Amino acid sequence: MKLTTPDGRYFVVKDQLWRCTDPSLAVDERQLLVNELMNARREVKAAKASGDVAQLKRARINVNSAKVALGERGPVWWDDGSPDYNRFKVANTPYAQWYLAAAT
């Protein structure tokens, strides 16, 4: 079961928050970006298998670019001034009590 914070900003994996995709993206645009992300992840896998350091660096840059475009990294997609807790342990965020209640 994937647990998503009540505000829809994060999902939780192994007690860690990960930023969700920007919900304001059009369905077609989102799918295009997800396809780019998956291609970039395959590039990372291939570069690791080949041992090509330069290829791996380029592939990781492509992964990051796709994640930024999806809103999962880079500037936050919400505009209420709330801080970003991407990659934080849930216990160290304002979501701690919610998570304790939701995970039990």
C-alpha positions as CSV (number, residue, x, y, z in Angstrom):
1,M,0.0,0.0,0.0
2,K,1.4,3.4,-1.0
3,L,0.7,6.0,1.7
4,T,0.3,9.6,0.5
5,T,0.2,12.5,2.8
6,P,-3.2,14.2,3.3
7,D,-2.1,17.2,1.3
8,G,-1.0,15.0,-1.6
9,R,2.5,16.4,-1.6
10,Y,4.4,13.3,-0.6
11,F,4.3,9.5,-0.6
12,V,6.1,7.4,2.0
13,V,8.7,4.7,1.3
14,K,10.6,3.1,4.2
15,D,9.6,5.9,6.6
16,Q,10.9,8.5,4.1
17,L,8.9,11.2,2.3
18,W,9.2,11.5,-1.5
19,R,7.7,14.3,-3.4
20,C,4.7,13.5,-5.6
21,T,4.4,14.5,-9.2
22,D,2.9,18.0,-9.8
23,P,-0.9,17.3,-10.0
24,S,-1.4,20.4,-12.3
25,L,0.5,18.7,-15.2
26,A,-1.8,17.8,-18.1
27,V,-2.2,14.0,-18.4
28,D,-0.4,13.9,-21.8
29,E,2.5,16.1,-20.6
30,R,2.8,13.9,-17.4
31,Q,2.9,10.7,-19.5
32,L,5.6,12.2,-21.8
33,L,7.7,13.1,-18.8
34,V,7.2,9.7,-17.2
35,N,8.3,8.1,-20.4
36,E,11.4,10.3,-20.5
37,L,12.1,9.3,-16.9
38,M,11.8,5.6,-17.6
39,N,14.1,6.0,-20.6
40,A,16.7,7.8,-18.5
41,R,16.5,5.1,-15.8
42,R,17.2,2.5,-18.5
43,E,20.2,4.6,-19.6
44,V,21.5,4.6,-16.0
45,K,21.2,0.8,-15.9
46,A,23.0,0.4,-19.3
47,A,25.7,2.8,-18.2
48,K,26.3,1.0,-15.0
49,A,26.5,-2.3,-16.9
50,S,29.0,-0.9,-19.4
51,G,31.1,0.9,-16.8
52,D,31.1,4.1,-18.8
53,V,31.4,6.9,-16.3
54,A,30.6,9.7,-18.7
55,Q,27.5,7.9,-20.0
56,L,26.4,7.3,-16.4
57,K,26.8,11.0,-15.5
58,R,24.7,12.0,-18.6
59,A,22.1,9.4,-17.8
60,R,21.8,10.6,-14.2
61,I,21.5,14.2,-15.4
62,N,18.6,13.0,-17.7
63,V,16.9,11.3,-14.7
64,N,17.2,14.5,-12.7
65,S,15.9,16.7,-15.5
66,A,12.8,14.5,-15.9
67,K,12.2,14.5,-12.1
68,V,12.5,18.3,-12.0
69,A,10.0,18.6,-14.9
70,L,7.6,16.3,-13.1
71,G,7.9,18.4,-10.0
72,E,9.5,15.6,-7.9
73,R,12.7,17.6,-7.5
74,G,13.7,21.2,-7.8
75,P,11.3,24.1,-7.0
76,V,8.1,22.9,-5.2
77,W,4.9,22.9,-7.1
78,W,2.7,24.3,-4.3
79,D,2.5,28.0,-3.7
80,D,1.5,28.4,0.0
81,G,5.1,28.9,1.2
82,S,5.3,25.5,3.0
83,P,8.8,24.1,3.1
84,D,9.9,21.0,1.2
85,Y,10.4,17.8,3.1
86,N,11.4,15.7,0.1
87,R,13.7,12.9,1.3
88,F,13.2,13.6,5.0
89,K,12.4,10.9,7.4
90,V,8.7,11.3,8.2
91,A,9.5,11.3,12.0
92,N,11.5,14.6,11.5
93,T,8.6,16.5,9.8
94,P,5.2,17.9,10.6
95,Y,3.8,14.7,9.1
96,A,5.1,12.5,12.0
97,Q,1.8,12.2,14.0
98,W,-0.2,11.7,10.8
99,Y,2.2,8.9,9.8
100,L,2.1,7.2,13.2
101,A,-1.7,7.1,13.0
102,A,-1.8,6.1,9.3
103,A,0.8,3.3,9.6
104,T,-0.9,1.5,12.4
